[in-house]
Amino acid sequence: MTGPAILLMALFILVIWGGLVAAVLMLAKTDDNTTGELGSAPGTDNESLLAESASTIAR
């Protein structure tokens, strides 16, 4: 391989793995209770969801 090819390969490896590391770090800092489709909507707390699940299983 030529010098420029190795340089570009190293650059793109750093970009891709750096993006992966950045994504993992950002996801690790994100609070799961306030993100996503439900977020902090009424009726989505643990107690409400467990009660709903228990009533569905009892049917």
Distance bins in CASP14 RR format, pairs under 12 A and 6 or more apart:
PFRMAT RR
TARGET T0000
AUTHOR 0000-0000-0000
RMODE 2
METHOD distances of the structure
MODEL  1
1 7 0 0 0 0 1 0 0 0 0 0 0
1 8 0 0 0 0 1 0 0 0 0 0 0
1 9 1 0 0 1 0 0 0 0 0 0 0
1 10 0 0 0 0 0 1 0 0 0 0 0
2 8 0 0 0 0 1 0 0 0 0 0 0
2 9 0 0 0 0 0 1 0 0 0 0 0
3 9 0 0 0 0 1 0 0 0 0 0 0
3 10 0 0 0 0 1 0 0 0 0 0 0
3 11 0 0 0 0 0 1 0 0 0 0 0
4 10 0 0 0 0 0 1 0 0 0 0 0
4 11 0 0 0 0 0 1 0 0 0 0 0
5 11 0 0 0 0 0 1 0 0 0 0 0
5 12 0 0 0 0 0 1 0 0 0 0 0
6 12 0 0 0 0 0 1 0 0 0 0 0
6 13 0 0 0 0 0 1 0 0 0 0 0
7 13 0 0 0 0 0 1 0 0 0 0 0
7 14 0 0 0 0 0 1 0 0 0 0 0
8 14 0 0 0 0 0 1 0 0 0 0 0
8 15 0 0 0 0 0 1 0 0 0 0 0
9 15 0 0 0 0 0 1 0 0 0 0 0
9 16 0 0 0 0 0 1 0 0 0 0 0
10 16 0 0 0 0 0 1 0 0 0 0 0
10 17 0 0 0 0 0 1 0 0 0 0 0
11 17 0 0 0 0 0 1 0 0 0 0 0
11 18 0 0 0 0 0 1 0 0 0 0 0
12 18 0 0 0 0 0 1 0 0 0 0 0
12 19 0 0 0 0 0 1 0 0 0 0 0
13 19 0 0 0 0 0 1 0 0 0 0 0
13 20 0 0 0 0 0 1 0 0 0 0 0
14 20 0 0 0 0 0 1 0 0 0 0 0
14 21 0 0 0 0 0 1 0 0 0 0 0
14 22 0 0 0 0 0 1 0 0 0 0 0
15 21 0 0 0 0 0 1 0 0 0 0 0
15 22 0 0 0 0 0 1 0 0 0 0 0
16 22 0 0 0 0 0 1 0 0 0 0 0
16 23 0 0 0 0 0 1 0 0 0 0 0
17 23 0 0 0 0 0 1 0 0 0 0 0
17 24 0 0 0 0 0 1 0 0 0 0 0
18 24 0 0 0 0 1 0 0 0 0 0 0
18 25 0 0 0 0 1 0 0 0 0 0 0
18 26 0 0 0 0 0 1 0 0 0 0 0
19 25 0 0 0 0 1 0 0 0 0 0 0
19 26 0 0 0 0 1 0 0 0 0 0 0
19 27 0 0 0 0 0 1 0 0 0 0 0
20 26 0 0 0 0 0 1 0 0 0 0 0
20 27 0 0 0 0 0 1 0 0 0 0 0
21 27 0 0 0 0 0 1 0 0 0 0 0
21 28 0 0 0 0 0 1 0 0 0 0 0
22 28 0 0 0 0 0 1 0 0 0 0 0
22 29 0 0 0 0 0 1 0 0 0 0 0
23 29 0 0 0 0 0 1 0 0 0 0 0
23 30 0 0 0 0 0 1 0 0 0 0 0
24 30 0 0 0 0 0 1 0 0 0 0 0
26 35 0 0 0 0 0 1 0 0 0 0 0
27 35 0 0 0 0 1 0 0 0 0 0 0
29 35 0 0 0 0 0 1 0 0 0 0 0
30 36 0 0 0 0 1 0 0 0 0 0 0
30 39 0 0 0 0 0 1 0 0 0 0 0
31 39 0 0 0 0 1 0 0 0 0 0 0
31 40 0 0 0 0 1 0 0 0 0 0 0
32 38 0 0 0 0 0 1 0 0 0 0 0
32 39 0 0 0 0 1 0 0 0 0 0 0
32 40 0 0 0 0 0 1 0 0 0 0 0
32 44 0 0 0 0 0 1 0 0 0 0 0
32 46 0 0 0 0 0 1 0 0 0 0 0
33 39 1 0 0 1 0 0 0 0 0 0 0
33 40 1 0 0 1 0 0 0 0 0 0 0
33 41 0 0 0 0 0 1 0 0 0 0 0
33 44 0 0 0 0 1 0 0 0 0 0 0
33 45 0 0 0 0 1 0 0 0 0 0 0
33 46 0 0 0 0 1 0 0 0 0 0 0
33 49 0 0 0 0 0 1 0 0 0 0 0
34 40 1 0 1 0 0 0 0 0 0 0 0
34 41 0 0 0 0 0 1 0 0 0 0 0
34 44 0 0 0 0 0 1 0 0 0 0 0
34 45 0 0 0 0 0 1 0 0 0 0 0
35 41 0 0 0 0 0 1 0 0 0 0 0
35 44 0 0 0 0 0 1 0 0 0 0 0
36 44 0 0 0 0 0 1 0 0 0 0 0
37 44 0 0 0 0 1 0 0 0 0 0 0
38 44 1 0 1 0 0 0 0 0 0 0 0
38 45 0 0 0 0 0 1 0 0 0 0 0
38 46 0 0 0 0 0 1 0 0 0 0 0
38 48 0 0 0 0 0 1 0 0 0 0 0
38 49 0 0 0 0 1 0 0 0 0 0 0
39 45 0 0 0 0 0 1 0 0 0 0 0
39 49 0 0 0 0 0 1 0 0 0 0 0
40 48 0 0 0 0 0 1 0 0 0 0 0
41 48 0 0 0 0 0 1 0 0 0 0 0
41 49 0 0 0 0 0 1 0 0 0 0 0
42 48 0 0 0 0 1 0 0 0 0 0 0
42 49 0 0 0 0 0 1 0 0 0 0 0
43 49 1 0 0 1 0 0 0 0 0 0 0
43 50 0 0 0 0 0 1 0 0 0 0 0
43 51 0 0 0 0 1 0 0 0 0 0 0
43 52 0 0 0 0 1 0 0 0 0 0 0
44 50 0 0 0 0 0 1 0 0 0 0 0
44 51 0 0 0 0 0 1 0 0 0 0 0
44 52 0 0 0 0 1 0 0 0 0 0 0
45 51 0 0 0 0 0 1 0 0 0 0 0
45 52 0 0 0 0 0 1 0 0 0 0 0
46 52 0 0 0 0 0 1 0 0 0 0 0
46 53 0 0 0 0 0 1 0 0 0 0 0
47 53 0 0 0 0 0 1 0 0 0 0 0
47 54 0 0 0 0 0 1 0 0 0 0 0
48 54 0 0 0 0 0 1 0 0 0 0 0
48 55 0 0 0 0 0 1 0 0 0 0 0
49 55 0 0 0 0 0 1 0 0 0 0 0
49 56 0 0 0 0 0 1 0 0 0 0 0
50 56 0 0 0 0 0 1 0 0 0 0 0
50 57 0 0 0 0 0 1 0 0 0 0 0
51 57 0 0 0 0 0 1 0 0 0 0 0
51 58 0 0 0 0 0 1 0 0 0 0 0
52 58 0 0 0 0 0 1 0 0 0 0 0
52 59 0 0 0 0 0 1 0 0 0 0 0
53 59 0 0 0 0 0 1 0 0 0 0 0
END
